[in-house]
Amino acid sequence: RTMKRILAILLLLALPAGQWLSNRTVSWNVFISSVLSRMFYLALVFIPVLFKPGEQVMLIILAVLLMTIPGTVTNVGFTAVFGEGTPPAWRGYLSGIRNGLFAITNVLTLLLSGWILDVMPFPSGYQVVFAIGTLGAAMSSVHLYFLHRTMHPATVVQQRIPRQNRKSKRFDTLRAWMKQFGSRLGALWNLRL
């Protein structure tokens, strides 16, 4: 019953999140919302130690509910960022690879988490699992930051390297394509690994 309420709230937030993102730099706001959302994973590490069992259930539900608010912005915005940063010819292929790797990662993480919970005593097993989740969530946010940097290099202070004379202009088209899309493809490829 509580999960149904959380899902209803998530659906109610999706449309306003898209409208809110429409007037902003989407990739930067996706990064910020991911950081805000993933901070709650760190809170889940300490809830079993700092609170009584009766309070823990309500606090975990509240943390999950609160993390869905910025998480909705992240999910809605990432779809736009993925579309902007990936050439149309590569979207299906990259999306398929990303989803396949994401599924494999989920299965392996689930097996590892189950093993940790079997081996370690309560509540330290849950703390280790949530700490691993926090680390993975932080890595995902870092990848979103690098994706933003590749999509909007003018917003990041960078040193300019003088252009060197090239003997061959044969690969200029490939270089231009890689300059525009190559770093985005690399960042999207690494985003969910």
C-alpha positions as CSV (number, residue, x, y, z in Angstrom):
1,R,0.0,0.0,0.0
2,T,2.8,2.4,0.9
3,M,4.7,1.5,-2.4
4,K,1.5,2.3,-4.4
5,R,1.5,5.8,-2.8
6,I,5.1,6.4,-3.6
7,L,4.5,5.3,-7.2
8,A,1.5,7.7,-7.4
9,I,3.6,10.5,-6.1
10,L,6.3,9.7,-8.7
11,L,3.8,9.8,-11.5
12,L,2.4,13.1,-10.2
13,L,5.9,14.6,-10.2
14,A,6.9,13.5,-13.7
15,L,5.0,16.1,-15.7
16,P,6.0,19.1,-13.5
17,A,9.6,17.8,-13.6
18,G,9.6,17.9,-17.4
19,Q,8.1,21.4,-17.4
20,W,10.6,22.6,-14.9
21,L,13.5,21.2,-16.9
22,S,12.3,22.8,-20.2
23,N,13.7,26.2,-19.2
24,R,17.0,25.1,-17.8
25,T,20.2,23.4,-18.8
26,V,19.0,19.8,-18.6
27,S,22.3,18.0,-18.2
28,W,23.4,20.2,-15.3
29,N,20.0,19.9,-13.5
30,V,20.1,16.1,-14.0
31,F,23.4,16.0,-12.3
32,I,22.3,18.2,-9.4
33,S,19.0,16.3,-8.9
34,S,21.0,13.0,-9.0
35,V,23.2,14.2,-6.2
36,L,20.2,15.3,-4.2
37,S,18.5,12.0,-4.7
38,R,21.5,9.9,-4.0
39,M,22.3,11.6,-0.8
40,F,19.5,9.6,0.8
41,Y,21.4,6.4,0.2
42,L,23.9,7.6,2.7
43,A,21.1,8.3,5.2
44,L,20.0,4.7,4.9
45,V,23.4,3.5,6.1
46,F,23.0,5.2,9.4
47,I,19.3,4.7,10.1
48,P,19.7,1.2,11.6
49,V,22.3,2.4,14.1
50,L,20.9,5.8,15.1
51,F,17.2,4.9,15.6
52,K,15.0,2.3,17.3
53,P,13.4,-0.5,15.2
54,G,10.0,1.1,15.3
55,E,11.3,4.4,14.0
56,Q,13.5,2.8,11.4
57,V,10.6,1.6,9.2
58,M,9.0,5.0,9.0
59,L,12.3,6.8,8.4
60,I,13.3,4.4,5.6
61,I,9.9,4.9,4.0
62,L,10.3,8.7,4.4
63,A,13.8,8.6,2.9
64,V,12.6,6.7,-0.1
65,L,9.7,9.0,-0.6
66,L,11.9,12.1,-0.4
67,M,14.5,10.7,-2.7
68,T,11.8,10.1,-5.4
69,I,11.3,13.9,-5.8
70,P,14.8,14.8,-7.2
71,G,15.0,11.2,-8.6
72,T,12.0,12.0,-10.8
73,V,13.8,15.0,-12.2
74,T,16.9,12.8,-12.8
75,N,14.9,10.1,-14.7
76,V,12.9,12.5,-16.8
77,G,15.9,14.7,-17.6
78,F,18.2,11.8,-18.4
79,T,15.9,10.8,-21.3
80,A,16.3,14.2,-22.8
81,V,20.1,14.2,-22.2
82,F,20.4,10.7,-23.8
83,G,18.5,11.9,-26.9
84,E,20.6,15.1,-27.1
85,G,23.9,13.4,-26.6
86,T,23.5,10.4,-28.8
87,P,23.3,10.5,-32.6
88,P,20.0,9.0,-33.9
89,A,21.7,6.1,-35.7
90,W,23.4,5.0,-32.4
91,R,20.4,5.4,-30.0
92,G,18.9,2.0,-30.3
93,Y,22.3,0.2,-30.2
94,L,23.6,2.2,-27.2
95,S,20.3,1.9,-25.4
96,G,20.3,-1.8,-25.8
97,I,23.8,-2.3,-24.6
98,R,23.2,0.1,-21.7
99,N,20.0,-1.8,-20.7
100,G,21.7,-5.2,-21.0
101,L,24.7,-4.1,-18.9
102,F,22.3,-2.5,-16.4
103,A,20.4,-5.8,-16.1
104,I,23.6,-7.8,-15.6
105,T,24.8,-5.3,-13.0
106,N,21.5,-5.5,-11.1
107,V,21.5,-9.3,-11.0
108,L,25.1,-9.4,-9.7
109,T,24.4,-6.7,-7.2
110,L,21.3,-8.6,-6.0
111,L,23.3,-11.8,-5.5
112,L,26.1,-10.0,-3.7
113,S,23.7,-8.2,-1.5
114,G,21.9,-11.4,-0.6
115,W,25.2,-13.1,0.2
116,I,26.3,-10.2,2.4
117,L,23.0,-10.2,4.3
118,D,23.3,-14.0,4.9
119,V,26.9,-13.8,6.1
120,M,26.8,-10.6,8.2
121,P,24.7,-10.0,11.3
122,F,21.8,-7.6,11.4
123,P,22.0,-4.5,11.1
124,S,25.6,-4.3,9.9
125,G,24.8,-6.4,6.8
126,Y,22.2,-3.8,5.7
127,Q,24.7,-1.0,6.4
128,V,27.3,-2.6,4.1
129,V,24.7,-3.1,1.4
130,F,23.5,0.5,1.7
131,A,27.1,1.7,1.7
132,I,27.8,-0.2,-1.5
133,G,24.6,1.4,-2.9
134,T,25.9,4.8,-1.9
135,L,29.2,4.3,-3.6
136,G,27.5,3.1,-6.8
137,A,25.1,6.1,-6.7
138,A,28.0,8.5,-6.2
139,M,29.8,7.0,-9.2
140,S,26.6,7.4,-11.3
141,S,26.4,11.1,-10.3
142,V,30.1,11.6,-11.2
143,H,29.4,10.2,-14.7
144,L,26.5,12.6,-15.1
145,Y,28.8,15.5,-14.2
146,F,31.3,14.4,-16.9
147,L,28.5,14.0,-19.3
148,H,27.4,17.6,-18.6
149,R,31.0,18.7,-19.1
150,T,31.2,17.0,-22.5
151,M,27.9,18.4,-23.7
152,H,28.5,22.0,-22.4
153,P,32.3,22.6,-22.5
154,A,31.8,26.4,-22.6
155,T,30.5,26.2,-19.0
156,V,33.6,24.6,-17.8
157,V,36.9,26.5,-17.6
158,Q,39.3,24.8,-19.9
159,Q,42.7,25.6,-21.3
160,R,42.8,26.0,-25.0
161,I,45.4,24.0,-26.9
162,P,46.7,25.7,-30.1
163,R,45.7,24.0,-33.2
164,Q,48.7,22.2,-34.9
165,N,49.2,22.1,-38.6
166,R,48.0,18.8,-40.1
167,K,49.6,17.2,-43.0
168,S,46.5,15.2,-44.0
169,K,43.0,16.5,-44.1
170,R,41.6,13.1,-44.9
171,F,40.2,12.6,-41.4
172,D,38.8,16.0,-40.8
173,T,35.2,14.8,-41.1
174,L,35.8,12.0,-38.7
175,R,37.6,14.3,-36.3
176,A,34.7,16.8,-36.4
177,W,32.2,14.0,-35.8
178,M,34.2,12.6,-32.9
179,K,34.7,16.1,-31.5
180,Q,30.9,16.6,-31.5
181,F,29.7,13.2,-30.5
182,G,32.6,11.0,-29.3
183,S,33.0,12.3,-25.8
184,R,29.2,12.1,-25.3
185,L,29.1,8.5,-26.5
186,G,31.9,7.6,-24.1
187,A,30.2,9.4,-21.2
188,L,26.8,7.7,-22.0
189,W,28.6,4.4,-22.4
190,N,30.2,4.7,-18.9
191,L,27.1,6.2,-17.2
192,R,25.5,3.1,-15.9
193,L,28.5,0.7,-15.7
